[in-house]
Amino acid sequence: MRAMPWNWTCLLSHLLVVGVGSSTLLPRQPPPPAQKRSFLTFRGEPTEGFNHLVVDERTGHIYLGAVNRIYKLSSDLKVLVTHQTGPDEDNPKCYPPRIVQTCNEPLTTTNNVNKMLLIDYKENRLIACGSLYQGICKLLRLEDLFKLGEPFHKKEHYLSGVNESGSVFGVIVSYSNLDDKLFIATAVDGKPEYFPTISSRTLTKNSEADGMFAYVFHDEFVASMIKIPSDTFTVIPDFDIYYVYGFSSGNFVYFLTLQPEMVSPPGSTTKEQVYTSKLVRLCKEDTAFNSYVEVPIGCERNGVEYRLLQAAYLSKAGAMLGQTLGVHSDDDLLFTVFSKGQKRKMKSLDESALCIFILKQINDRIKERLQSCYRGEGTLDLAWLKVKDIPCSSALLTIDDNFCGLDMNAPLGVSEMVRGIPVFTEDRDRMTSVIAYVYKNHSLAFVGTKNGKLKKEQRQQEVAGMGLGDTVVKVCGIMISGKKLKQSPFFLCHSLSYRELLFFVLISPQKYEGITALIRLAALVVEKLIFSEADVGGPVHLDTNLAFLM
């Protein structure tokens, strides 16, 4: 697929500029006098960090998944109720967990790290999954966090044994007259015999029903799951699939991942391990997971490759950005953050890029790959099936946009990388998270950074003297409670300490003398775009002035 010749000035302006009635660039103004501004904050227990945040779109109530605790907060960060989830006596080697049968491993007091937090709107309950007992989940009533159920007596109740807050992603698919489905994606930490890396589960109406979290389909040969073959670990001993983000769109469920691969550098016969970012797609109605397809994604600008996915967020294009990209305003876009290179996962380089993917283009590429494979061209081309190198099989059939696979040519991989549209890059303060939404036909992107600082006139500035210091800033959630931007609370938490939640109200810039006043409102890069005085139509280097354009 040939790359499109983007109009960068138009693209950046439509993504990052919101004006009243038209897109206008505000002139650079001197910073206003320092003012004391009150920020709503919520601090958890000193030893209990935050892991996940969800906002009830109907009430504005905030649910925080923390170490050993679930919080329900009001929209102004007042504690309404808490539910304790740990600590308890456990050992990660106990499988099944000790609450099912006696474990011979030594037990120690173990924290319960919240690994997944989802609102089940249909049944008015919160799904809170932790790290204790191989990853069992509680179902809590939204109103008061009363425990409705805690299934633990079957192996499908154990979602993941990985003791990391970001190791599990869940996507709920809702139906009007049937039980909902929960798609679960998780790292397996070398235990593929215990945990599928992706599966679909039943969400029963009764939180205590025996079938809660049961596989949607399961017989002797086929199940609603994908398991990593054990022989994959003979090639890459520490192989795992790390899930960064998940969402549903149209007839499909998607997960964005990082996966290790063994590749040969140009001109070399030896192989080295790198990490590849991939999008995984499944049909919502595919109970046998024959529709599993994964495609590599990345970004490139000025000859620099950005291949390590850090964060992602699904949003609509909006009228202005959609016009620039040649898509409809309600088309889905993926806002993604990548760091440079492919070789480091845990210690990513500071160079990073914000990039946009048009979801329809990714789906078109997947359709092309499905069509070629069903013509018998190539192999299944999956890194975790390389030891088998299974050829594609030919079949005469029509493959349209909603094709959900057969019991052949699956699971399937795409070899050619789909490249995103780079919006801007950061060389010193690595971007770590992103959230986006449409306001008055314009697309707004909010980006968190590693150091929690903003560059203004070549100086480091912290938020209103709050001293975030050298900590990763993570955009935890955003709630739009009205059509006016000033009614949109914005939440921020620290993704290292996770112990403080900050509340920001995004106020329309018309309320300020100068746009630079907005710098003091958040320790994250908001609508980060740099303009020079001589050429406001194009970006210049990041070591010059920073403008917030809203």
WOJO-V503115 format. One record per run of one state. SS is the DSSP state (@ for helix, = for strand, . for the rest). FROM is the first residue (numbers start at 0). LEN is the number of residues. Records with the same first field share a line. If there is no record, write none. Layout:
# WOJO-V503115
SS->FROM-LEN  FROM-LEN
This chain:
# WOJO-V503115
.->0-7  16-23  43-6  55-6  66-2  73-5  84-3  90-17  110-3  120-4  130-1  134-2  141-5  149-5  157-10  173-6  186-11  203-11  215-2  218-4  223-1  226-5  235-5  249-2  264-6  283-9  301-2  316-2  325-6  341-10  373-1  375-3  379-3  385-5  391-2  394-17  419-1  426-4  439-2  449-4  456-2  461-11  478-6  487-1  494-5  505-3  511-3  521-3  526-1  529-1  531-7  539-7  548-2
@->7-9  131-3  154-3  231-4  318-7  358-15  382-3  484-3  508-3  514-7
=->39-4  49-6  61-5  68-5  78-6  87-3  107-3  113-7  124-6  136-5  146-3  167-6  179-7  197-6  214-1  217-1  222-1  224-2  240-9  251-13  270-13  292-9  303-13  331-10  351-7  374-1  378-1  390-1  393-1  411-8  420-6  430-9  441-8  453-3  458-3  472-6  488-6  499-6  524-2  527-2  530-1  538-1  546-2
